[in-house]
Amino acid sequence: MEMPFHKGDPQMLGVPVFVAGSVALGLALAGYLPAGVVGGALPIILAGTGLGLLVATIWAIALGQNMVASIFGVFLGFWWSYPLLVLGLIHGWFGIPAEDVTRSVGIFLIGWLAVILMLTLGSLPLPKVYTLLLVVVDIALVLILWGTLGENADLTKAGGWAVLAFATIGGYIFVSVMFIGFGFKGLPMGKPMMRVKG
């Protein structure tokens, strides 16, 4: 089952900007930058990934591609709230005492994990690669949450590697979408795990 495309494909923009932000965040968390210097990923995440996903979400809505719009819109929310969280904590915008920062980051991660878990279940009628991507996002969030609350840098780094793994899956999806855009057959995406009757 291929995704329905009419008048262009919002994935042509949404997927690569998602990959760019994921690579930047994954490298920051996996230790490419010194611990605590995750701000290096923020320009890509805020200006590239966030803005690109906003355009892709509006594009998908205009085409009536509700599931595509939902996925991009959810990730837009994540990618724009993450820099706000980081910058807010660095500059003290939210008035969160130092002793409550860890749990505040935990609330952020738990909230997004809950939403992405629901999105993962909702993706079951889509080709399997989309569900796989979301499952790996769930795993990354769990590892980062566990590392944050347990103050375990190794788990946070493992979460960074999981982020790089879902960036790789996103790259596979983007190459497939590009092939389709050029009029060729897309890469194998896997049969949906759930068939929709109708």
PLY file of the C-alpha trace (Angstrom):
ply
format ascii 1.0
element vertex 198
property float x
property float y
property float z
element edge 197
property int vertex1
property int vertex2
end_header
0.00 0.00 0.00
1.48 3.32 -1.04
0.51 6.63 0.53
-1.97 8.56 -1.66
-0.29 11.51 -3.36
-2.13 14.32 -5.16
-0.74 17.69 -6.25
2.63 16.96 -4.73
3.67 15.13 -1.62
4.22 16.89 1.73
6.60 14.08 2.70
9.06 15.51 0.15
9.63 18.36 2.62
8.48 16.99 5.96
10.61 13.84 6.04
14.03 15.37 5.22
13.62 18.25 7.70
12.56 15.65 10.31
15.73 13.69 9.50
17.92 16.80 9.79
16.61 17.64 13.26
16.84 14.01 14.35
20.47 13.74 13.26
21.34 16.96 15.09
19.58 15.89 18.29
20.88 12.32 18.07
24.49 13.50 17.72
24.08 15.93 20.63
22.63 13.24 22.90
25.04 10.50 21.78
28.01 12.55 22.91
29.25 14.36 19.80
28.97 17.53 21.88
30.13 17.69 25.52
27.46 16.74 28.07
24.94 19.52 28.61
25.73 21.32 25.32
22.58 20.19 23.49
22.02 23.79 22.41
24.20 23.16 19.36
21.32 21.27 17.75
18.75 24.02 18.37
19.26 26.14 15.22
18.57 23.16 12.95
15.67 21.97 15.10
14.02 25.36 15.48
14.59 26.99 12.10
14.93 23.97 9.81
12.91 21.13 11.27
10.21 23.20 12.96
9.60 25.58 10.08
9.78 22.79 7.50
7.27 20.68 9.42
4.93 23.65 9.74
4.90 24.05 5.95
4.56 20.28 5.40
1.68 20.08 7.89
-0.21 22.91 6.19
0.48 21.31 2.81
-0.88 17.94 4.00
-3.99 19.62 5.45
-4.60 21.41 2.15
-4.49 18.04 0.34
-6.78 16.35 2.87
-4.01 13.96 3.95
-5.17 13.78 7.55
-2.77 11.10 8.83
0.24 12.77 7.19
-0.86 16.12 8.66
-1.30 14.51 12.08
2.15 12.93 12.06
3.88 16.09 10.87
1.81 18.27 13.22
2.65 16.13 16.24
6.36 16.22 15.42
6.13 19.95 14.76
4.85 20.32 18.31
7.74 18.26 19.65
10.44 19.96 17.60
9.27 23.46 18.53
8.61 22.72 22.20
12.03 21.10 22.69
14.07 24.26 21.93
11.64 26.29 24.04
12.23 23.89 26.94
16.02 23.97 26.57
16.25 27.74 26.12
13.73 28.33 28.90
15.73 26.19 31.32
19.06 27.75 30.34
17.75 31.32 30.75
15.38 30.72 33.66
12.28 31.80 31.73
9.92 29.47 33.59
11.10 30.12 37.13
11.81 26.42 37.72
14.13 25.93 40.72
17.32 23.99 39.94
16.18 21.05 42.07
13.04 20.67 39.92
14.68 20.81 36.48
15.10 17.04 36.14
11.44 16.34 36.90
10.36 19.19 34.61
12.29 17.59 31.74
10.69 14.29 32.79
7.21 15.84 32.44
8.13 17.03 28.94
9.36 13.56 27.92
6.43 11.70 29.49
3.91 13.97 27.77
5.48 13.45 24.35
5.96 9.73 24.93
2.23 9.39 25.64
1.34 11.20 22.39
3.87 9.29 20.25
2.64 5.97 21.69
-0.90 6.86 20.57
0.44 7.94 17.18
2.28 4.61 16.92
-0.96 2.69 17.49
-2.74 4.93 14.98
-0.05 4.15 12.39
-0.84 0.41 12.26
-2.91 0.75 9.03
0.05 2.46 7.31
2.93 0.65 5.60
5.06 -1.05 8.24
8.08 1.26 7.89
6.08 4.17 9.37
5.12 2.11 12.42
8.74 0.97 12.79
9.93 4.57 12.75
7.45 5.50 15.49
8.35 2.45 17.60
12.01 3.52 17.50
10.95 7.07 18.47
9.12 5.52 21.46
12.27 3.57 22.41
14.40 6.71 22.14
12.02 8.67 24.38
11.98 5.88 26.98
15.79 5.70 27.04
16.16 9.48 27.30
13.48 9.64 30.00
15.13 6.84 31.95
18.53 8.47 31.56
17.19 11.86 32.62
15.28 10.74 35.71
18.03 8.33 36.73
20.75 10.86 35.88
22.41 8.14 33.81
24.48 9.58 30.96
24.90 6.16 29.32
21.14 5.74 28.92
20.86 9.25 27.51
23.61 8.41 25.01
21.77 5.20 24.11
18.71 7.37 23.53
20.82 9.51 21.19
21.79 6.42 19.20
18.11 5.45 19.02
17.37 8.94 17.67
20.02 8.36 14.99
18.36 4.99 14.24
14.96 6.58 13.59
16.69 9.29 11.54
18.05 6.46 9.38
14.56 5.00 8.93
13.35 8.48 8.03
16.13 8.67 5.45
14.91 5.40 3.92
11.38 6.82 3.69
12.70 10.01 2.09
14.63 8.10 -0.58
11.47 6.13 -1.37
9.40 9.32 -1.60
12.04 10.85 -3.88
11.92 7.82 -6.18
8.14 8.14 -6.39
8.47 11.87 -7.02
10.69 11.12 -10.02
8.14 8.64 -11.36
9.89 5.47 -10.25
8.64 2.74 -7.92
9.27 3.48 -4.26
11.34 1.30 -1.94
9.61 -1.59 -0.13
7.68 -0.17 2.84
6.17 -3.35 4.27
2.56 -4.36 4.45
0.42 -2.66 7.09
0.11 -4.48 10.40
-3.63 -3.78 10.39
-6.04 -3.80 7.48
-8.71 -1.14 7.42
-12.10 -2.42 6.32
-14.09 -0.32 3.95
0 1
1 2
2 3
3 4
4 5
5 6
6 7
7 8
8 9
9 10
10 11
11 12
12 13
13 14
14 15
15 16
16 17
17 18
18 19
19 20
20 21
21 22
22 23
23 24
24 25
25 26
26 27
27 28
28 29
29 30
30 31
31 32
32 33
33 34
34 35
35 36
36 37
37 38
38 39
39 40
40 41
41 42
42 43
43 44
44 45
45 46
46 47
47 48
48 49
49 50
50 51
51 52
52 53
53 54
54 55
55 56
56 57
57 58
58 59
59 60
60 61
61 62
62 63
63 64
64 65
65 66
66 67
67 68
68 69
69 70
70 71
71 72
72 73
73 74
74 75
75 76
76 77
77 78
78 79
79 80
80 81
81 82
82 83
83 84
84 85
85 86
86 87
87 88
88 89
89 90
90 91
91 92
92 93
93 94
94 95
95 96
96 97
97 98
98 99
99 100
100 101
101 102
102 103
103 104
104 105
105 106
106 107
107 108
108 109
109 110
110 111
111 112
112 113
113 114
114 115
115 116
116 117
117 118
118 119
119 120
120 121
121 122
122 123
123 124
124 125
125 126
126 127
127 128
128 129
129 130
130 131
131 132
132 133
133 134
134 135
135 136
136 137
137 138
138 139
139 140
140 141
141 142
142 143
143 144
144 145
145 146
146 147
147 148
148 149
149 150
150 151
151 152
152 153
153 154
154 155
155 156
156 157
157 158
158 159
159 160
160 161
161 162
162 163
163 164
164 165
165 166
166 167
167 168
168 169
169 170
170 171
171 172
172 173
173 174
174 175
175 176
176 177
177 178
178 179
179 180
180 181
181 182
182 183
183 184
184 185
185 186
186 187
187 188
188 189
189 190
190 191
191 192
192 193
193 194
194 195
195 196
196 197
